[in-house]
Amino acid sequence: MDDEITGLAVAIGARVRSERQARQWTLDQLADAAGVSRRMLVTVEQGGANPSVGTLLKLSEALGVGLPVLVEPPTRETATVTRAGAGAVLWSGDHGGRGVLVASATLPDAFELWEWTVEAGERHDSTPHAPGTRELLHVLDGALLVEVDGAVHELTAGDAVAFAGDVAHAYAATGRDRVRFTLAVYEPAAGGAGSAGATGSTKRGARDA
């Protein structure tokens, strides 16, 4: 890991541990509620790995907090500036594509702004997010295929689409060139796991955006 990734992993681990301890949950209780292994949870809390977005979303759902809460510092300012290149890289494609969370707010509804680069031949499949989630996508460069609940939408530079994020959806680069797009996500306040004895079921599933 480089210093940036290591720092992000440590910050995420500290926040997950803080949220778990605030609820007086054991490691096993949170692992069961989130549907992840105890070993994975220990690794995350120790900052020993850069967890996938799917894992982070399972943990955030179980804890009843939005994804931004886990990847941002606990102190919140009136305005939070994310400098160029400082966003949290939460998805990496096989050929160099990246999904970067560049801005977010939790009010308690979660609002997220992403910057995506999908290289030729890459595809990202996302399972449904929490009920009521909505997404807005704007293609900046290239040709992008967006699948929403089985329906296929072919977009090129300048095109935009609004769609439900609480159904299965996917993004794929359909041409020979990379695709760049921005993605805004609105997710209603999470209902949380309910109690320390909750099962491993989640509303979001494994989401990367």
N, C-alpha and C positions, 0 to 999 in steps of 0.2 A: 504494500500500500504506500502511496506517496503521502506527504504530510497533510494535504487537504482532505484526502479520503479518510485518513486515520483520525484527523480532528473531528470530522463529521460523525464517524462511527462512535467515538468516545462521547460526543455530545448527545447523540441519540441514546446511547446506553445509559447515560446518567439520567436523561429525562424519563426513559421507560422505568428505570428503577425508582425514581422519585414518585412517579404516578402510581406505581404498584404499592409502594410503601405507604403513600397517603391513604390508600384504601385498606391498608393492613392485610394485603393479600400475600400468600406465600408464592414462591416460584411455581409450584405445582398448580396452584389455583389459577394464576394468570395463564400458564401454559395450556391448561385444560379449556379455559374460557376462550382463548385465541385460536385453539386448534393447531398449536405448534409444539414441537418437542421441548422438553425441559432443557436439554443440552443446547438447543438453538437459543432459547431465552437466556440462559446463562452467558452464552457467547455474546449475544447482543448487549446485555447489561454490562459486560466487562469491556465493551468496545473492541472486542477481538475480531469483528467481521463487519463489513459494510453490508447490512441486511438488504434483501430485495424489497422492492416496493410492495410486493404481495405480502411479505412477512410484516412490514411496517403497518400496512392497512389492517391486517388481522389484529395486531396489537392495539392499534388506535381504536378499532371498533370495540374490542373487548374492554378497553379502559374507558370508552365513552368520550373520547377526545378526537378532534380532527387531526388529519395527517400533519398539517403545519405545526401543531403543538409539539410533535415529536422531533421535528427537524429544525425548529427555530429556538433561539435562546429563550429562557423562561420570562425575561423582562421584555415588556412591550412598550414601544415609544408611540407618540402621536403619529409620527411618520417613520416608516422603516425603509431605508434605501438599500437596494441590492445593486452593488456595482457590477459592471460588465465582467463576466467570467466568474462571479462569486456565487452564482446560484447553486443549489444542491442537485448534483447529478444523480437521479434516482432510477434511471434506466439506461442500459448500454446495449446496443445491438451487436451482432456478430461481426459486422463489417465497419464498425466505428460510429454508428448512429447513437444519438444521446437524447434522453428526455430530461430536461432541466427545470426544476421548480424555481422560478425567478421571483415570485411574489405571492404572498398569501395573507389571509386575514381570517380570524375566527371570532364570530360576533354574537351568539355562538355558532350560527351557520358558518360553514367553511367555504371560503372563496379561494381558488387557486389559479395562478397564471403560469403556464408552462411554455417553454421554448423547445421545440422538437426538431431534430434532424434525423431523417431516415434515409440511409444509404440504399443504393440500387440493390434489389434482392432481399431487403430486410422486411420483416413483417412483425407487428406486435398485436397479439390477441389479448383482450381484456375481458374478464368475467364481469357480471353486473355489479355495480356499486350499490350503495345504500338507496332505498326507495326514495324517489323524488329528485335524484341527482340529474342535473342537466349540464350539457357541454356545448361550447361554442368553439368552432375551429375555423381558422383562416389560413389558407395556403399562401405562402410568400414566394416560393420557388418550386418548380418541378411539377410532376403529376402524381397525385395521391389517390389511392383507392381507400374509401371508408366503408366498412360494412357495419350496419346497425341492425341487429335482430334479424339477420339473414338478407336484408336489402343492401344492394351494392350501389355506391355513389362514387362516380369518377370525377375528381376535381383537378383543376389546374391552377396556376398562379393567379391570384386575385379572387378565386372562388371561396365561398364560405358555406358552412353548414351548421345548423343547430340541431341537436339530437338528444334523446334520452340516454343518460348514462347508467340507468338501472336495468339495462338489458345487455346481452353480450355484444361487444363491438370490437373492431379491429382496424388497424392502419397498415397500409402496405405501399411501398414505392413501386409504381407500375412501369416506369421508364428506365432508361439507362443512367439517369442522373440522380443525384441526391434530392430529397425533398425537404424543404424547410416550412414549418407551420407553427403558428401560435395556438394555444389551447387554453380556454378559460373553463373552469369547472366550478359549478355551484352544488354544494351538498348540504342538505338540511342538517341541523344539529343531530349528532349521533345519539341513539337511545341508550347506549352503554350495554354492559353485560348483565345489568340487573342486580346480581349478587355474586358473592365470592364463589358460590357453588354452581355458577352457570356452566353450561356445556360448551363444547368447542365450536358450535355453529355460529356463523357470522352473517351479517346482512350483506357485506360488501363482497366477500370472497377475495381472491387475489387480484388486486387492481394495480396496474401500472399507470393508469390515467384513463 
